[in-house]
Amino acid sequence: MSAAPSITDAVLADRYDLVVVGAGACGLVAALAASDAGCSVVVLEKLDSPGGNTTLSTGSVPGAGTRFQREAGIEDSPARMVEDLLRTSGPHDAEHLVELMAETSAEVIEWLVDDHDIGLHLITDYKHVGHSVARLHAPSDRNGANLTADLVRAASRAHVPIVTGTPVTSLTTADGRVTGVVAETADGVRTITAGAVLLASNGFGADRSLLREFIPAMADAPYHGAAGSTGEAIGWAQQLGATLANATAYQAYAAVATDEGDILSWTTVERGAVIVGPDGRRLGDESVGYSDFAGVIAAQASESYAVMDERIHDYVARHEPRFVKIIDLGRVQRAADIEELAALIGCEVSALEATLGTAAAAAGGMAADEFGRTDFGTGGALEAPYYVCRTHPAMFHTQGGVSVDRHARVLDGSGEPIPGLHAGGGVAAGISGRAGAGGYASGNGLSTAVGLGYAAGRHVGAANRAD
Ligand SMILES: Cc1cc2nc3c(=O)[nH]c(=O)nc-3n(C[C@H](O)[C@H](O)[C@H](O)COP(=O)(O)OP(=O)(O)OC[C@H]3O[C@@H](n4cnc5c(N)ncnc54)[C@H](O)[C@@H]3O)c2cc1C
């Protein structure tokens, strides 16, 4: 991973064309887009470093019809992306955003790479959950910290100040228009006036009381998202009349490997690993995806075990440093045979033999899988020696939020934009269905972060030029 650039202490002006609340992917992309259009922009970040959930993510952003796909011989289109995402999510409250994300995704990725030197590379070695073609573009080591670092560097080159340790605490309004923010700066509480404000401060995954209200099933689950996702900006927008959409949707993760939140890469499962409970029996169809499968596990057990073989283990270790990290932490154990594997899990050998035998028959195409899984990756039947990782399901981030239009303008109950107020990323309605974790396709989180950030930044830029 390349070193994160330092954030210099910026001297805050009294007014900006765009004030961005939150320095994750949404806020930083919006800042770049608005700055490209000649706007003065500041990004205010409440924590001491930028990045939020973006830094914790794999940095994988979907793009349909990019030149990187064409170079790799992959045929894709916005229509295909829309079809894929709606197949995964089912009908929901923000389908216009699915269309917008798909239509602009290639343009945004190419702009980030070409104009701002953001390191995004097409992932071609497997298709992600919910996508019928290779479509996700990520830092080469799939580490979101590098996406953040690249965006921060680009903001620095564009002379956009990112002011950390500066929580925004409320919005200011006049005559029904949002006119700025109140922030706790190093010099005390300040009001900063803005031509427009973008709420890019993510959702409410870190706030147990909001989870209890909207997503009670996950209110007590371990939370492994960023500390800053406490949802206050959604409340400010609601006070101004904003409505919520897809508010009970979320993304969870089925296989967290440490109490600190290090994940077992889902590539292991996509290449053929199976997940068993403490009794050595599988818990369901793992191929529903890491988000949906978290709920499957949580309903049956508080911990589970991912079982893979050496081919899968070595493949993922070659490609993913975060997998190497959990190996180095001693979280992945080797078992020469089923007896050793059962001892590591603490289950009956006979139960594990039955589980792996049935899964092998399904993976080899000799029998239908007991849970309906049809995709066992490229590995076929698992063979000794085995590797096992004890994991637990956890809440990652919320996917619902305030209703916005195609310019990321926040909408009131009549569907009219609230003047001066934009929202994107986790503050805005997501594209992962109306409820639960099942509608989440890989990349949906960064899709609305990057896509709505771009839409907001460009809209503010265009409005500014017209004034
Ligand atoms: C472990 C993990 C893995 C993931 N992997 C992926 C993936 O590969 N692909 C994908 O699409 N999605 C992924 N996601 C989801 C994705 O990370 C988020 O959906 C996305 O990063 C949201 O971007 P954002 O800019 O809206 O929010 P963030 O990146 O969280 O940025 C919001 C920022 O706002 C700041 N903030 C909050 N409140 C205030 C305030 N009052 N004043 C000032 N600043 C404030 C926060 O501190 C934070 O820095 C993952 C999430 C997790 C937790």
The ligand as a Gaussian input file, in Angstrom:
#p B3LYP/6-31G(d) Opt

LIG

0 1
 C      -15.366000      -3.432000       5.299000
 C      -16.148000      -2.789000       4.185000
 C      -15.934000      -3.192000       2.865000
 C      -16.633000      -2.584000       1.811000
 N      -16.323000      -2.919000       0.508000
 C      -16.934000      -2.245000      -0.513000
 C      -16.556000      -2.423000      -1.889000
 O      -15.575000      -3.088000      -2.204000
 N      -17.276000      -1.805000      -2.861000
 C      -18.310000      -0.976000      -2.528000
 O      -18.960000      -0.445000      -3.428000
 N      -18.632000      -0.703000      -1.252000
 C      -17.967000      -1.305000      -0.242000
 N      -18.290000      -1.010000       1.052000
 C      -19.226000       0.098000       1.272000
 C      -18.523000       1.416000       0.936000
 O      -17.306000       1.469000       1.655000
 C      -19.399000       2.599000       1.290000
 O      -20.680000       2.425000       0.766000
 C      -18.781000       3.884000       0.699000
 O      -17.423000       3.959000       1.053000
 C      -19.530000       5.085000       1.189000
 O      -18.813000       6.227000       0.780000
 P      -19.184000       7.629000       1.407000
 O      -18.269000       8.618000       0.790000
 O      -20.647000       7.825000       1.326000
 O      -18.875000       7.456000       2.967000
 P      -17.480000       7.317000       3.749000
 O      -16.418000       6.767000       2.897000
 O      -17.771000       6.604000       5.027000
 O      -17.104000       8.823000       4.061000
 C      -17.928000       9.614000       4.878000
 C      -17.052000      10.536000       5.696000
 O      -17.874000      11.524000       6.327000
 C      -17.373000      11.770000       7.630000
 N      -18.434000      12.381000       8.453000
 C      -19.498000      11.784000       9.035000
 N      -20.242000      12.683000       9.692000
 C      -19.631000      13.897000       9.532000
 C      -19.909000      15.212000      10.007000
 N      -20.970000      15.477000      10.800000
 N      -19.061000      16.208000       9.657000
 C      -17.977000      15.965000       8.875000
 N      -17.656000      14.731000       8.416000
 C      -18.481000      13.709000       8.733000
 C      -16.952000      10.392000       8.090000
 O      -16.061000      10.456000       9.196000
 C      -16.315000       9.824000       6.822000
 O      -14.940000      10.099000       6.753000
 C      -17.606000      -1.592000       2.117000
 C      -17.831000      -1.210000       3.446000
 C      -17.105000      -1.788000       4.478000
 C      -17.348000      -1.334000       5.886000

